[in-house]
């Protein structure tokens, strides 16, 4: 069953922490849970030191990501603070290992069927997309990273490799 996201309000994206394990839950108007037996959870810890090349920044962030293999749906929440200025771009990049650079795979602030909105790049950044089987394999192999760009650091101010959680 294909699930959709409402842009605002009650049927949004929520990040929850339970017993030290972070996971994402998605609630539709019918309050169906996104997380199923076929879901996988990921995290990325963002810092300037993770950029390639490294960037001196007080910025930090965390991306919480869930992938549902039944639907091919990916949902995320990215929180951050301490950046040199507003985020002007945010993306999933891949395929690339830590320290390697790669092209954009998905824009953050993207909701299925809608174009990214710069106003959606304030913390927290929530979004969703349907990904291909090849992209899912790259994600699960640790070959994606999350990158936040600012005016002072157009190549990226903070970055984090996506790893299983």
C-alpha positions as CSV (number, residue, x, y, z in Angstrom):
1,X,0.0,0.0,0.0
2,X,1.4,3.4,-1.0
3,X,1.6,5.8,1.9
4,X,1.6,9.6,1.6
5,X,2.6,12.4,3.8
6,X,0.6,15.5,4.7
7,X,3.0,18.5,4.8
8,X,1.9,19.9,8.1
9,X,0.0,19.1,11.3
10,X,-1.0,15.9,12.9
11,X,-0.2,13.5,10.0
12,X,3.5,14.4,9.9
13,X,6.8,12.8,10.7
14,X,7.8,12.1,14.3
15,X,11.1,11.1,15.8
16,X,10.9,9.0,18.9
17,X,13.5,7.7,21.4
18,X,12.6,4.5,23.3
19,X,15.1,2.7,25.6
20,X,18.0,4.4,23.9
21,X,17.0,3.1,20.5
22,X,15.9,5.8,18.0
23,X,13.3,5.0,15.4
24,X,10.9,6.8,13.1
25,X,7.2,6.4,13.0
26,X,4.9,7.8,10.3
27,X,1.3,8.3,11.0
28,X,-1.3,8.7,8.3
29,X,-4.7,10.2,8.9
30,X,-5.8,6.6,9.6
31,X,-2.8,6.5,12.1
32,X,-1.2,3.5,10.4
33,X,2.4,3.1,11.5
34,X,5.2,3.4,8.9
35,X,7.6,1.2,10.8
36,X,6.9,-2.5,10.0
37,X,8.8,-5.8,10.3
38,X,10.4,-4.9,6.9
39,X,11.7,-1.5,8.1
40,X,15.3,-0.6,8.7
41,X,16.5,2.3,10.7
42,X,19.5,4.5,10.1
43,X,21.4,7.4,11.7
44,X,24.0,9.9,10.5
45,X,25.9,12.1,12.9
46,X,26.8,15.4,11.2
47,X,29.9,17.5,11.8
48,X,32.3,19.7,9.9
49,X,35.1,17.1,10.5
50,X,33.1,14.6,8.4
51,X,33.2,16.9,5.4
52,X,35.6,16.0,2.6
53,X,37.8,18.1,2.9
54,X,37.0,18.8,6.6
55,X,35.4,22.2,7.5
56,X,35.9,24.1,10.7
57,X,32.4,24.5,12.1
58,X,30.6,24.7,15.4
59,X,27.7,23.0,13.6
60,X,26.4,19.6,14.6
61,X,23.4,17.5,13.6
62,X,21.7,14.2,13.5
63,X,19.7,12.5,10.7
64,X,17.2,9.8,11.7
65,X,16.1,7.7,8.7
66,X,13.7,4.8,8.2
67,X,13.4,2.7,5.1
68,X,10.3,0.5,4.5
69,X,11.2,-2.4,2.2
70,X,7.5,-3.2,1.6
71,X,6.8,0.2,-0.1
72,X,10.3,1.4,-1.0
73,X,9.5,4.5,1.2
74,X,12.2,6.5,2.9
75,X,11.4,9.0,5.6
76,X,13.8,11.3,7.6
77,X,14.2,13.9,10.2
78,X,17.4,16.0,10.3
79,X,18.1,18.2,13.3
80,X,21.0,20.6,13.5
81,X,22.4,23.6,15.3
82,X,25.5,25.9,15.5
83,X,25.9,26.4,11.7
84,X,27.5,29.6,10.3
85,X,24.2,30.6,8.8
86,X,20.9,29.3,7.3
87,X,21.0,26.1,5.4
88,X,20.8,26.8,1.7
89,X,20.8,23.2,0.6
90,X,20.6,19.8,2.1
91,X,20.9,16.4,0.4
92,X,21.5,12.7,0.6
93,X,24.6,12.0,-1.5
94,X,25.9,8.7,-2.8
95,X,27.2,6.2,-3.5
96,X,30.3,7.0,-1.5
97,X,32.1,5.8,1.6
98,X,33.3,8.1,4.4
99,X,35.7,10.7,3.1
100,X,34.5,10.2,-0.5
101,X,32.3,12.7,-2.4
102,X,29.4,11.8,-4.6
103,X,26.5,13.4,-6.4
104,X,23.1,14.3,-5.0
105,X,20.7,11.4,-4.6
106,X,17.8,13.2,-2.9
107,X,17.1,16.7,-1.7
108,X,16.1,17.1,2.0
109,X,12.9,19.1,2.7
110,X,11.3,16.9,-0.1
111,X,7.9,15.3,0.4
112,X,6.8,12.7,-2.1
113,X,5.4,14.5,-5.2
114,X,6.4,18.0,-4.0
115,X,9.4,20.1,-4.9
116,X,11.8,21.0,-2.1
117,X,11.0,24.3,-0.4
118,X,13.9,26.4,1.1
119,X,11.8,27.2,4.1
120,X,11.7,23.4,4.8
121,X,15.4,23.4,5.5
122,X,15.1,24.9,9.0
123,X,15.7,22.4,11.8
124,X,14.1,19.9,12.0
125,X,14.1,19.0,8.3
126,X,11.4,16.4,7.6
127,X,10.9,14.6,4.3
128,X,10.0,11.4,2.4
129,X,10.6,9.8,-0.9
130,X,10.3,6.4,-2.7
131,X,13.7,5.0,-3.6
132,X,14.7,2.3,-6.1
133,X,16.0,-1.1,-5.2
134,X,19.5,0.0,-6.2
135,X,19.4,3.1,-4.0
136,X,18.1,0.9,-1.1
137,X,21.0,-1.4,-1.5
138,X,23.5,1.6,-1.5
139,X,21.8,3.0,1.6
140,X,21.9,-0.3,3.4
141,X,25.6,-0.8,2.5
142,X,26.5,2.5,4.1
143,X,27.1,4.3,0.8
144,X,25.0,7.4,1.4
145,X,25.7,10.5,3.4
146,X,23.7,13.5,4.5
147,X,25.2,17.0,3.8
148,X,24.0,20.4,4.8
149,X,25.2,23.5,2.8
150,X,25.4,27.1,4.0
151,X,26.3,30.3,2.1
152,X,29.7,30.3,3.9
153,X,30.3,26.6,3.0
154,X,28.5,25.9,-0.3
155,X,30.2,22.5,-0.7
156,X,28.8,21.5,2.7
157,X,29.3,22.7,6.3
158,X,28.4,19.5,8.1
159,X,28.1,15.9,6.9
160,X,27.4,12.5,8.3
161,X,27.6,9.0,6.8
162,X,24.3,7.0,7.0
163,X,24.8,3.9,9.0
164,X,22.4,1.2,10.4
165,X,20.9,2.0,13.7
